[in-house]
Amino acid sequence: MLIEPSARKSSRLRLAIVYAALIVLSAISFAPFVWLVMTSLKPEAETFSRVIPSRLVLENYSRGLVHFPFALYLRNTLVLCTANVVGSILSCSLVAYGLARIPWPGRSALFALILSTMMLPAQVTMVPLFAVFKWLGWIDTFLPLTVPAFLGNAFFVFLLRQFFLTLPGELSDAARLDGCSEFDIYRRVVLPLATPALATVALFAFLNTWNDFMGPLVYLYDDTKFPLSLGLAMFTSQYGSFWGQLMAVSTVMTVPILVLFFFTQRTFIQGITMSGIKG
C-alpha cells in the first residue's frame, strides 16, 4: 500500500520534532558538564565573566592535583568501590536465586518484606546504624561503608530476581538430572547467563559508592581515609576561591564515570530491560 505524500510529510515532521526535542534536552543536560570543563580551563579572573576562556590554563589541573591528594583519595575510593561491588554481587545474587529459582513456603512474603524496606529513607536508619557501628567499634574505618554490601540490597535483589525468572527452568532441571546441587546450578548455570544483570548491579554499586558523600562524612574522621567525594568537599572548604583548580579536580573525578558508562551502556540497558520482562 502506497503512503500518501501528506502522511509522509506529517510523519517526517513528527520525527523532526522528536529529534529536535531530544537534541535540546541533551544539550540542557550536558550543559553543566561543559561549564565544568570550561571553568577548569579558565584563568581565575574569567571564572564568572566569560563562557569560553580567552586562553586555556592547563595549570589548573597540575596545581589542583598538587594541592589535592588525588592518588590517596582515589585509592580509598577504589577500595570501597571494589568491596561494595563484590559484596553486592555475591549477597544479592544468592538471595535472588533463592527467591526466584527455589520453591519454598513463604518466599513471596519474604520478597514483599524485602521490597518494603526500600520505602524507608536513609535518614530514618542513619542514627540507629551509627549507634550499632559505634557499639561494634567500626567508626573511622571502612567497615560501615563496605560490610552492608555483603548483607544484601533490596533493589539489587529485586533486579536480579526478575532476571533469574526469565531464565528457562528446564536448564535447572537438566542440571539436577546430571547430579548438580543447587549451589552448582547457581554457580555454573545461572550466573553465566546473568552477565547483563550482574554487570548492571556492579555498575550501580560502583556509581553509588563513587558518588557517596553522606556515608564517609558520617563514619570517617581521619582525612587519610577519605574517598574522593569527601576529599573534594574538604578541598572546596580550603580552596574555595580557586575555582579553576576546584573545577579541574571535579572534572578528573567525573571523567572516569562517563567513560565507564560509555563502554558499559549496552550491557547496562540490556540488564535493565531484561530484568523487567517477567515478574
Secondary structure, DSSP 8 states (H G I E B T S, - for coil): ----HHHHHHHHHHHHHHHHHHHHHHHHHHHHHHHHHHHHTS-GGGTTT-SS-SS--THHHHHHHHHTTHHHHHHHHHHHHHHHHHHHHHHHHHHHHHHHHS--TTHHHHHHHHHHGGGS-HHHHHHHHHHHHHHHT-TTSSHHHHGGGGG--HHHHHHHHHHHHTS-HHHHHHHHHTT--HHHHIIIIIHHHTHHHHHHHHHHHHHHHHH--HHHHHH---GGG--HHHHHHHHHHHSTT-HHHHHHHHHHHHHHHHHHHHHHHHHHHHHHHHTTS--
